[in-house]
Amino acid sequence: MNNSQESVDHNKKDDYATIEQTMEKLSGGTRRLAAQLTTTSSFDSLWNVLTDYDRLDLYIPNLLSSKKIYRKNNNVHLKQVGAQDFLGMKFSAEVTIDLFEDKELGLLKFNLIKGDFRKFEGSWKIQSIKNTLKNSLIYELTVQGCQWMPIGMIEKRLKKDLSENLMAVDRQAKSSRG
């Protein structure tokens, strides 16, 4: 996250201090976005939330549905539908993604199988912060819309959603600590 072109800090009353975010404009209307949140949520609680695939839509904003359609060992296929409201117009997109789980590395890496994007790939990563009881939750996404999808118009929304997704995962991890 050091090659940032833009960085945004959000101060929240929760027990994480900042969200760092970067966005890179690539050729062909492709955007690479990354967001990182520092949290006191445990590795296991974050991992359990991120891998509760059939329930992600219950707490991830703008995710209408999330369904696991295949699993073999550490490989999962998910079908997800997201929705946005742009200037009063409803917009939804569907993706089927291939996801690989590597719990030892705290990594969930995903790639597009099919859907409403030309490119939709990225990862969730959980990393412990040395000499603290805190973890970093990192979400990276490279996305390229289809011809009819105005990437410039949805760019700001994508950035907002990345932060909201991180905070939603963290809230759920904190509420399910048990």
N, C-alpha and C positions, 0 to 999 in steps of 0.2 A: 504494500500500500504506500510505498515511499515515492513512486513516480506519479504522484497525484497532480491532476490538473485543477481539481476543485476539492476543497475540504470543508465539511460542515460539522460543527459541534452543536449538540443539543444537550442543554443542561436539564436534567430531570430530577424530581424529588426522590425517585427510586434510589437503590443503593448502587447503581452504576453511574459513572460520571459522564461519559461522553460516547458519542457515536462518531466515528471518523468515516468519511465517505469520499470516494473518488469516482470520477467518470471520465472515460476516454472515448473520443470520437474516432472510429475506425472507418475505412472506406466502405462504400456501398450502403450507407445508412446503418452500419453496425455500431453498437455501443457496448463498451465493457464497463461494468459498474462493480464496485466493491464497497462493502460497508462492514465496519467492525465495531462491536459493542463489548465493553468491559463489564463483567457481572460477577456477583457473588454466588450465582447459581452453580451447583455442582456439575461436574462432567456428566455423571449418570443421569441427572434430572434433565439436562439439556439434550443428551443423546436420546433418552426415552421419548421426549416430546417430538424431536425431529424424525424419529423412526415410527411414530404412531400414524402411519400413512393414511389410514381410513378415517382419521379424525382431524387431520390438519385443517380442514375447512371450518372446523368449529371455533378456531381461534386465530387463524391467519386472515387478516382483513382482505377483502376482495377475492378470496378463493371460494368459489361457489361449490366445488366438489373436488374430492381427492379419493381415488379408489385404487387399491393395489390390485393389479390384474394378473400378475405373475411373480413368483418368487422361486429361486433356486439358489441355495446357499446364500452368498452375499450379494446376489444380483436380483434386483427388483424392477418391475415395470409398473409405472403409475400412469393413470389417466387423470388429468386435472383440467378444470375449467375455471378460469378467472374472469372477473367482470370489472369494468370501470364505467364511470359516468363522466364524459367529457362535454363540458358546455351544454349540459342537458341531454346529450345523446348517449344512449347505452352502447357499450362496446364490450364484446366478450371474445375470449380466445381459448382454444382448447389445445392441449398438448398431450402426447403420450411420450413419456421419458423413460430412458434406461438409466437406472441408478445403481451405483456400486457402493456398498457399505464397507468401510475399513475402520472398525471400532478402535483398534489399537492406535491408529493415527488420528482418531477423532474426525474422520473424513467421510463425507457423503458426496460423491461425484456423479453428476448427471449430464446426459446428452439427449438431444431430441431424436425420437424415432420417427414421429410424424406429428403434424399439427399446423397451426395457423401462423407459424413463423418459419423463416428460412433457416434461422439459427437460434437455438435456445439451449445453452449449455453453461455449466458452472459447478459450484460446490458450496457446501456448508462445511465449516471446519471449527472444531472446538480445540483450543489450546490453553494449557495452564500457563499462568503468568508466574515466572520464577519468583521465589521468596514471598509469595502472597497466597492467600486463599481464594484468589480470583481467577476467572477464566476469560478468555477472549472468544467471542462467537463471531465468526467471519462468514459473510455471504458474498459470493462472487457470481456474477452473471454476465454472459456475453449474449446479446440478443440482436437479431436482425429481423425486422418485420418483412411482411410480404409487400408486393408492389403497392397495394391499396392502403397500406398502413402508414400513416404519416408519423415517422419516428421522431421528427422534431417536435411535434405537438405532444407526444406522449413521454418525451424525455424527462421533463420535470416530474411527471407522475411516477415514472419508474424510480427516480431517485427518492421520492417521498415514500413509495411502497417498500423499498429496501429497508429504510429505517423502521418503518412500521412493522415489517415482518420480523426484524430482529427483536424489537421490543415485545411483540406478541409472543414469540417463542420464549423469551425470558420470563414474561409474566406467567405463562403457563407452567414453566419449569418451577418457578417459585411457588405457585399455588398447588402443585402436585408433589411437593417434597415429602408430604406424609409424615 
